């Protein structure tokens, strides 16, 4: 067995190194495209891996060929092909970790180690394919591995840590990395070959060496193989560049289209980091009334309208100065002094240090909208003012098309005594006092149902049972079909006016009765006196009992007529009221005691209740007695079958209330309203003047009379008089 060292062919080794450089550069170019492209990543990775793997293999193959060509006499082609596949596989595994989003030191170490293993694998399998026995110099073998690992690591660090270098200096990265990789592969091959001892037998040594034609074909085959790989790689790169160019053209077209659309619809301006205007579009000049030459080189203070505060712009600059987008509405002043509003978005463009180097402001004219908003605010304020005035003066309610109450104001709740919760969702039947007929409301609904406004006076009933009058206007709101979808009812409280009208109406009647009474009383009083005198004269000489009875009847009727005449005289010529401070309790007791006998005769229990012994009032005692006598007698007469008659006195703040309550037949509602009118009475033999005179006497005492009655349950006369405070 002999060690063998053959001849060296340097030109072939130079070709091998050149081919390896070309393959390395092509591979790195493809790998760079993978990082900058979104398409064909898989094809680029496969092409780069094949190119790099074949580049490593060709240096080893041709390097061994240049050293000893006789060793290829028994060369095993399958092992060579296996070495190519194994080298390509390890090359692919070496570059795979280097394409993540973040490259760490561990990725660089792994890639360098796997590429070193690829070189070792191709070299060892290549040697074994020549069917020789080898021995290794371990130290040199290990040193060659470490040297290749260091070179590969340095090359990867340069290539895949480009963020450490300025952008303008990154052009040299691929060539330098390719040179380092090629030099590492070539030097590693030389050192590996030196660390390897080939041992062959004499037959192999003496075997005929392949002729030069074989070497030529072999080198040509390898060169063609490498060139084919480069052509394929170049084709992929060209395709990728064509795709990128097409995408770039499409992007440019899209940018132009977007710019055109933006110029047609928006106001665009670009400023530098100091806020100096560097570009404006036509719409900017159109709305600001400034030409481009007047705007370029200026800042936006040329448009300041004075509407916004300094803090407003301070906040704006703070926002965009921090690299954030600002959005808001700005009022600007045009060259002609006119104001206009723009909805503004300012986008900062940042440099590599994260600092803004320019700002793009995109604005939209919203002047019409702001004017509409201003008009709307004014209208809303007017509506608010009108609503406030309406709420302060009127009773307001909204109802839906079916008459269900949907909204009421405070005055509605105040006068009706109902809370909103109690009234919302109900209809106005809850306030029905029973005063108006069905036809009244039928006509009301017919009017507003036809979309017409209804006006009238309505008497309602509050929650506490009291009645109140409202002057009402109901306005229907119509939909597109002309049908009401809701109603607005505006009411004004006219309760006091109705009371005044009632008093005036009564006074008019009293005046008419007074005028009539003055004439009648004067004409019949003298004949009555004569009739009474002659009747009494006849009564003196009459002995016949039956005739005496007739004369007594005549005198009673004359007295009755005389009483009516006296009432007429009171109405016709009322006496001046002379009020004195009196204790009203004894006055009432005196009247009650006078009528107790008459009450017992008619089976009536007459009772007087008073919690106080002294209640001082300003009054005309005789006239008050006349009122009490009249009301109590009416109560007794209202109970033909007997019953209870209660006379009570109660103090209410500064008033004394005297109630005369019977359990008689009662008074119907329709007649209750006419009490106190001249010649209206509920009694068969009455003339209605008694109540009329009584009401007038109480009014002269600054008091009031309230009558409550329910058929078959009784009637209560409530007299309210001012009381003297201690």
ABEGO torsion letter per residue (X at the ends): XBBBBBBBBAAAAAAAAAAAAAAAAAAAAAAAAAAABABGAAAAAAAAAAAAAAAAAAAAAAAAAAABAAAAAABBAAAAAAAAAAAAAAAAAAAAAAABABBBAAAAAAAAAAAAAAAAAAAAAAAAAAGBBBBBBAAAAAAAAAAAAAAAAAAAAAAAAAAABBAAAAAAAAAAAAAAAAAAAAAAAAAAAAABBBBBBAAAAABBBBBAAAAAAAAAAAAAAAAAAAAAAAAAAAAAAAAAAAAAAAAAAAAAAAAAAAAAABBBBBBBAAGBBABBBAAAAAAAGBBAAAABGBBAAAABAGABBAAAAAAAAAAAAAGBBBBBBBBBBBAAGBBBBBBBBBBBBBBAAGBBABBBBBBBBAAAAAAAAAAAAAAAAAAAAAAAAAAAABBBBBBBAAGBBABBBAAAAAAAGBBAAAABGBBAAAABAGABBAAAAAAAAAAAAAGBBBBEBBBBBBAAGBBBBBBBBBBBBBBAAGBBABBBBBBBBAAAAAAAAAAAAAAAAAAAAAAAAAAAAAAAAAAAAAAAAAAAAAAAABABAAAAAAAAAAAAAAAAAAAAAAAAAAAABBBBBBBBBBBAAAAAAAAAAAAAAAAAAAGBBBBBBBABABBBBBBBAAAAAAAAAAAAAAAAAABAAEEBBBBBBBBBEABBBBBBBBABAEBBAAAAAABGBBGBBABAABAGAAAAAAAAAAAAAGBBBBBBBBBGAEBBBBBBBBBBBX
